[in-house]
């Protein structure tokens, strides 16, 4: 018999009666934010935001995601081109992992593999600019609740 567990991402916020995923979605629709630029695949806006505050590349969303994760999750050609641009500009973000318990430890390589995007997997691991991060990518473990098996 399978055991069911309420996920942290689905848990309601006592103050807003919204789940973390709902709050994440809502924040992506706030105009002028990094999340809005990412949702729209608006690279000029993203570049302006990062030029004004390069630390916004490390912004965290409601489920522990960073902007780079959302680009990979949207997964369109425009989003993935922006992801490559960001990784080229900020190489260390290739190792950014979710920091909340639901998806804890997940990095963009995991997302590319799950999405069966061989081109991005090859680029993440094989591009000469990404090679310094290759071993850390290959040994990164996603251990959040989402990845646990319940039997």
C-alpha positions in Angstrom: 0.0 0.0 0.0 1.4 3.4 -1.0 1.8 6.0 1.7 0.7 9.5 0.8 2.6 12.5 2.1 1.6 16.2 1.7 4.3 18.0 -0.1 5.9 21.2 1.2 5.3 22.8 -2.2 1.6 22.0 -1.9 1.3 23.0 1.8 -0.7 26.1 2.4 0.8 29.2 3.7 -1.2 30.1 6.9 -1.1 33.8 6.0 -2.2 33.6 2.4 -4.0 30.3 2.0 -1.9 29.7 -1.1 0.6 26.9 -1.7 4.2 27.6 -2.4 3.7 26.7 -6.1 0.7 29.1 -6.3 2.8 31.9 -4.8 5.6 31.0 -7.2 3.2 31.4 -10.1 1.8 34.6 -8.8 5.3 36.1 -8.4 6.1 35.3 -12.0 3.3 37.7 -13.1 4.6 40.7 -11.1 5.8 43.2 -13.7 9.4 44.3 -13.6 10.7 41.4 -11.6 13.3 38.8 -12.6 10.6 36.2 -12.5 8.5 38.1 -15.0 11.4 38.5 -17.4 12.1 34.8 -17.1 8.5 33.8 -17.6 8.3 36.0 -20.8 11.8 34.9 -22.0 12.5 38.6 -22.2 16.3 38.7 -22.3 16.7 42.5 -22.7 14.7 43.0 -19.5 16.6 40.2 -17.7 19.9 41.8 -18.7 18.8 45.2 -17.5 17.8 43.8 -14.1 21.1 41.9 -13.8 23.1 45.0 -14.8 21.3 46.9 -12.1 21.8 44.2 -9.5 23.9 41.2 -10.4 23.0 39.5 -7.1 19.5 39.1 -8.3 20.8 36.0 -10.2 20.7 34.4 -6.7 17.1 35.3 -6.0 15.1 32.5 -4.5 11.5 31.7 -5.1 8.9 30.1 -2.9 9.9 26.5 -3.5 13.7 27.3 -3.3 14.3 27.8 -7.0 16.6 30.3 -8.6 16.0 32.0 -12.0 18.2 29.4 -13.8 15.9 26.6 -12.6 12.8 28.3 -14.0 14.5 28.8 -17.4 15.1 25.1 -17.6 11.6 24.3 -16.4 10.0 26.5 -19.0 12.2 24.7 -21.5 11.4 26.6 -24.7 14.2 27.4 -27.1 14.1 31.1 -26.0 14.3 30.1 -22.4 17.2 27.7 -22.9 19.1 30.3 -24.9 18.7 32.6 -22.0 19.9 29.9 -19.7 23.0 29.4 -21.7 23.6 33.1 -21.7 23.2 33.3 -17.9 25.5 30.3 -17.3 28.1 31.9 -19.6 27.8 35.2 -17.7 27.6 33.6 -14.2 29.2 30.2 -14.5 28.7 29.3 -10.8 24.9 29.2 -11.2 25.3 25.9 -13.1 25.5 24.4 -9.6 22.7 26.3 -7.9 20.4 23.9 -6.3 16.9 24.1 -4.8 17.2 24.9 -1.1 13.8 24.0 0.1 12.8 20.6 1.3 10.5 19.6 -1.6 13.1 19.7 -4.4 16.2 20.0 -2.2 19.5 19.5 -4.2 18.0 19.6 -7.7 20.3 21.3 -10.2 19.7 22.2 -13.8 21.4 19.1 -15.1 18.8 17.0 -13.3 16.0 19.1 -15.0 17.7 18.7 -18.4 17.9 14.9 -17.9 14.3 14.6 -16.7 13.2 16.6 -19.8 15.3 14.3 -22.0 17.0 17.3 -23.5 20.2 15.6 -24.7 21.4 18.9 -26.3 21.4 20.7 -23.0 22.8 17.8 -21.1 25.7 17.6 -23.5 26.2 21.4 -23.3 26.1 21.4 -19.5 28.7 18.6 -19.2 30.7 19.1 -22.4 31.1 22.8 -23.1 34.7 23.8 -22.2 33.5 26.7 -20.1 31.4 24.3 -18.0 34.1 21.6 -17.5 35.3 23.1 -14.1 31.9 22.2 -12.8 31.5 18.8 -14.5 32.4 16.6 -11.5 30.2 18.6 -9.1 27.3 18.3 -11.5 27.7 14.6 -11.9 27.8 14.0 -8.2 25.0 16.4 -7.2 22.2 14.6 -5.3 18.6 15.7 -5.4 17.2 14.5 -2.1 14.0 16.5 -1.5 10.7 15.0 -0.7 9.7 15.0 -4.3 12.4 12.5 -5.1 11.6 10.1 -2.2 9.9 6.8 -2.9 7.1 5.9 -0.6 5.9 2.3 -0.4 
